[in-house]
């Protein structure tokens, strides 16, 4: 299992208990206006996304990380690393 740790956060794979707080983030119009078409997601849709992200870890060996605040254990959101590929430029749509 891939885990990256700093003094403030832990980047890790997804857990079942991450779905509810991630669904809260995905249901916030102020957050989601910056993501794709700006539409909010419910808990079921968020669960589907998390399952997709975990499947990508399994099939590709990398994927989106859950970001955990080290001091509280609270889910802060997500982040990712990108595999370098020909033609990709800074600012390209990632997901």
C-alpha positions, -999 to 999 in steps of 0.1 A, spaced: 0 0 0 13 34 -10 14 60 17 32 94 17 35 113 49 46 148 58 45 166 91 10 178 84 -8 154 61 -9 117 51 -16 108 15 -31 73 14 -55 49 -2 -92 53 3 -112 37 32 -149 31 37 -151 58 64 -139 84 38 -170 82 17 -193 103 40 -168 132 45 -159 131 8 -196 132 -1 -199 164 20 -172 180 -1 -188 168 -33 -222 181 -23 -208 217 -17 -216 239 -48 -188 263 -39 -163 234 -41 -178 217 -71 -180 248 -93 -143 243 -100 -147 206 -109 -158 194 -143 -192 208 -151 -197 222 -116 -224 197 -107 -226 184 -71 -225 147 -63 -245 127 -37 -232 100 -14 -239 72 -39 -221 90 -67 -192 97 -44 -190 60 -34 -188 52 -72 -160 77 -76 -141 63 -47 -145 27 -61 -132 39 -94 -102 55 -78 -94 24 -59 -98 3 -91 -73 25 -108 -48 19 -79 -53 -19 -85 -50 -18 -123 -24 10 -127 -5 10 -95 -12 46 -88 -43 69 -85 -60 96 -64 -49 98 -28 -71 106 1 -56 135 21 -57 130 59 -49 157 83 -22 140 105 -31 158 138 -68 150 137 -72 120 113 -99 141 94 -102 137 57 -92 169 40 -99 160 4 -80 144 -24 -49 149 -45 -31 130 -72 2 124 -89 4 123 -127 24 100 -148 44 119 -173 31 113 -208 38 128 -242 17 158 -251 5 165 -215 10 201 -205 6 220 -172 -30 229 -168 -45 200 -188 -77 186 -175 -69 157 -152 -103 140 -145 
